[in-house]
Amino acid sequence: MVWVLAFLTLAGYNFSFWLIVGIARFLFERIPHSDKRKRGRPSKPILPKDVAAVIPAHNEQRTIAKAIRSLRKILPVGNIYVASDYSTDKTVKIARSFKVKVLDIRPNRGKARALVYIMKRYHLLSRFKAIIIHDADVEVSKDYLKNALPFLKDQNVAAVATHGVTRLKNYKVLERFYITYRLRLWRILQYGMRFGQTWKYTNVTYIIPGSLSLYRTRVLKKLKIDAPDLIIEDFNMTFEVRRKKLGIIAYNPSIFGVHQDPYTFRDYTKQLRRWNLGFWQTVKKNGIWPSLFWLSMGSFLIELLLYTFFILSVPILIFIFILHSFNPISIPLVSSYLTFLDLLIGLFLMDYVLTIIAAAAERKPEMLIYGLGFFFLRYVDAIIYTYTLPLAFLVKSKGTWSSPERK
């Protein structure tokens, strides 16, 4: 039926496949078995004293204190470093009050260059065995290192990707609309895709999040963190780990931090434009190479493009139905008898099914109300995804940044 195909398009064929793989991983890891797979020789345990945290920050006076307090619960204070990139508020003053190392960087360098600058300034890559790249709006879980460091006992593990948890407190009604939409997206991506893609038998995830991820320093030494002309660094760092075959990427939902998502339309679209442009720039810069990673990545790209065209065609389809007095129409290669009810069920109702699943998983019934308008944001996503593709060939980014509004 048309609405079934529409649901699969909205949810994603990749999502459906990786969800099945994720369920297989979940069951496999809970069944007692002996792992005879060659994993490489184990390394010496990395202790919290061997780990540093670097916080790049730009005008983060509202959140920097909570970020540092959470890190002090898992790391010695001397292992925490703040790279304030031309902050004009009280970010530097607040950070220094916690006795952590703070660099007041001027002029503005951008997040990636600020990271490289502070790592070189304090020789972090030679003094520590692992580094947490930590955003200034994130509060790390108190069990973060307890759950993350065991993965680094396997020398094949290059980095540990974090699980993002969205903060929902202290937002107004309209603000919660954007937050709950992003909450649904994270659950789809993390549980539906990343969990399956980071299984040791697959290992094809395309992103190590730029916030709260844990890298081996020997891996960071081989990455071009501040690659020129890129607006963001995390996609490129991940692609380089893959292209240079530096190791596998571990992930588990128990390794998490609580972060703030944009809660205004301006900040939402601005962040989405930055992410999508950075993604396309990374694809353009790194190119394609024969690998399981690119087999997965390529199918995902094709699906996203088809999805985008599908979503963007909705207003045109509605207009055609109006011209035909809402009688059934024929769409080549899709349906020879498409009714307006098929369109409503296949698009809006099936999209709402994703909201129902996310609301149940998160135990947040309010999402059922906000979810009635989520299709509008999916349309916005499709527009931004489309127009940033040609920009990747036209725009050269300096990496400078500005933080969204914070609570």
Secondary structure, DSSP 8 states (H G I E B T S, - for coil): -HHHHHHHHHH-HHHHHHHHHHHHHHHHTTS-----S----B-----GGGEEEEEEESS-TTTHHHHHHHHHTTS-GGGEEEEEES--SSHHHHHHTTT-EEEEE-S---HHHHHHHHHHHTTHHHH-SEEEE--TT-EE-TTHHHHHGGGGGBTTEEEEEEEEEE--TT--HHHHHHHHHHHHHHHHHIIIIIHHHTSTTT-------SSSEEEEHHHHTTS-TT-TB-S-SHHHHHHHHHHTT--EEEEEEEEEEEE----SHHHHHHHHHHHHHHHHHHHHHH---SSHHHHHHHHHHHHHHHHHHHHHTHHHHHHHHHHTTT--EEETTTEEEE-HHHHIIIIIIHHHHHHHHHHHHHT-TTHHHHGGGHHHHHHHHHHHHHHHHHHHHH--B----------
